[in-house]
């Protein structure tokens, strides 16, 4: 009986572990796709904010707070330096 259990264990364990690894890889892929999509949406919104408030040459305090939070999230997701210059310009606008 012990030999049967050991044989079953040595066959089943690698199969189960392989299945778990496959599931984890699929989850990681989905997480990466979600992160990249979120980063892209944040970049678009940051550029829209930048264009709007640079034209106005002023920024409301609530919009600046939104900017700061979106910028931090964007950088946290690995956003590139393209937005860094925009961040500097937006943060130097007069606040209304």
Beta strands, then each sheet from edge to edge (+ up, - down):
strand 1: 58-59
strand 2: 94-95
sheet 1: 1+ 2+
end
